Amino acid sequence: IELRLAAVAAFGIGLSLLGMRVAGSRPGYGLSLQGAGGGVLYLTTYAAFRPYGVLPEPAAAVLLIAVSALMVFLAVRHDSQPLAGLAIAGGFLAPILVGGSGGPLTLFGYFAVLNVAIFALAWWKSWRALNVVGFIFTFVLGVLWGREYYTPEHYATVQPFLVLFFALYLAIPIRNLLRGTAPPKDPVDGLLVFGVPIVGFALQAALVE
């Protein structure tokens, strides 16, 4: 099974390399191949860890994060928001797929790295859908973790991350407005402008309940 999984992973790498090669002459086709290659690598890593158990948890987590970083690099290189969305979604799902968070400091610290990367991309590019993807994954996964694992002893660890996420996703639509690349009533930015305070204050109330 190890050889079969390695063959599938090699196929995914081959798809990504082929996509990079043809992206110059056929951008749509090349990006599709790169996204498909990244998806194959995500699923192969998950299969090697969870159903077949041939990868330990730390190695699976590192590989999933590495695939996410590679996809973000390719997305920036080709200026592709869908590819960046796939990479960020895979990055957020990595700790869920491997089934280990390592506690709130490790989990939310990892989410902080992803969100800072999203903020950096938002500073230079008007990828509004990517911002919404990051917002949804951050707060939905945060709520799911809180319902299962949060106790008052976690307050001092979780509270700074909530403030950080709130500030990042409130600053992104302000940056978009100052950039002047979209009308002030853009619905995607409106989702962040109104959604971030509502969700943030609801989570704050839950923390101090």
N, C-alpha and C positions, 0 to 999 in steps of 0.2 A: 504493500500500500504506500510505503514511503516513495518508491520509484514512480508509482502512478501519480501521486500528488506532485512530485517534483516535475513530472512531464507536463501536467496541467499548468503549473506555475511557469514553466519555461514557455508554454504556449501563450500565456498572458503577457509575459515579457516580450515575446516576439510580436504580438499584436501592437503593443505600445511602441516598440522600435519601428515597426512598419508604418504606424500612424505618424510618428515623428518624421519619417523619411518622405512621406507623400503629402504632408501638411502644407508644404510650400506651393505645390501645384494644384492640390485638391483639398482645400482647408476643411470643408465639411466632412469629407470622408476620413481625412487624417485624424480629426478630433474624435470622430466616432470610434475609430479603431483604438485610440489612446484611452478613451473612456471605457470601452469594452475590456481592454487589457487590465486597467485598474480594477474593474469589477471582478474579473477572473482572479486577480491576486487577492482581493479582499476575501472572496468566497473560499478560495483554496486555503488561505491561512486559517480561516475559521474552521473549515472542515478538518484540517490537520490537528487543530487543538481540541475541538469539542467532540465531534462524532468518533474520531479515530484515535485521539489521544497520543499522537506521535510528536507533538510540540508541547513543551512546558508553558505555563501561563506567562512568565516574563518574556520568553522568546516570541510568543504569539503577539503580545502587546507591542513589543518593539517593532515587529514586522508590520503590524497594522498601522502604527504611527509612521513608519518609514514610507509605506505606500501612500498614506495621506499627504505627507510632505512632498513626495515625488509628484503626485497629482496636482498639488498647489503650484509647484514650480512649473509644470507643463501648462497649467491654466494661465499663469502670469505670462509665460513666454509666448503663448499664442493668443493672449487676450480673450480667453474663453470663460465666460461666467458659468455656463452649465458644467464645464469640467471642474471649476472651482467649487461649485455646489456639491458635486459628487465627492470631491476630496474632503470637504468640511463635514459632510454628513457621515462619511466613513470614519473620519477622525472622532466625531462624537460617539459613534456607535462602538468604537473599538473597546472601551472598558465594559460595555454591556455584552459584547460578543464573547469576550474572554471570561466574563463572569466574576471579575475581581476589581474592586475599587480601591482597596488599600486604605480605607478610611476617608473622612471628609477632606482632610488636608491634601491628600494625594489626588483624590478625584477632582475637587474644585480647583486645585492648583493646575491640573491638566486642562480643565475647562478654561481657566484663565489664560493659559498659553494660546489655546485655539481662538479665544475671543480677542486677544490682543492682535493675533494675526489677521482676524477679520477686520478689526479696526484699522490696522495698517493698510489693508487692501482698500477699505472704504475711503481712506484719506487720499488715495491716489486714483481710485477708479470708482465710477458710479455704478457699482454692482448692487443694486438695491435688493434684488431677489436673494442674493447671497447673505445680505444683512438680516433679512427675515428668517432665512434658514437657520442662521446662527442664534438668533433670538429665540425661535421656537424650540430648538434642541436644548439650548441652555436652560431655559426656564421649565420646560416640560420634564426633562431628566432631573432637574433640581427638585421639582415637586414630587416626582416618583421616589427619589432617594429620601426626601424628607418624610414622606408618609411611612416608609418602611423602617428607617434607621435613625431619624433625628431624635435626640434627647436633649434636655436642657444643658447637659455637659458639653454639647457641641456648639453652644451659642457663640463663644469667643472665637471659634474657628470659622464658623459659617458666616457670621455677620460681615466681616470685611469683604468677603467674596461677593455677597449680595450687593454691597455698596459699589464695588468695582463694576459688576455687570450692569447695574443700574446706570452708572455714569457713562460707561462705554456706549450703551445702546441709546442713551439720550443724546450723546454727543454726535453720533453718526448722522441723524437727520439734520442736525444743526449744520454740520459740515456740508451736507448735500445742498442745503439751502444757500449757504454762503458761496458755494461753488457756482450756483446759478445754472446748473445743467438740467433742472426740471422745474415745472411750475410749482408754486407754493402749496397747491392742493393735491400734490401727488399722493395717490392712495397708499402706496407702499410706505412712504415716509410717514403718512398719517397713522398707519398701523403702529409704527414705533413710537411716534409722539404720544399717542393715547394709550397704547398697549403697555409700554414699559412702566409708566407710573401706576397703572391699575394693577398689573401683575406684581410689580415690585412692592407696592404698599400691602397687597394681600399677603405676600410672603413675609414681609416684615411683621405684620400682625400675627402670623402663625408662629414666628420665631419667639415673640415675647408673650405669647398667650399664657 
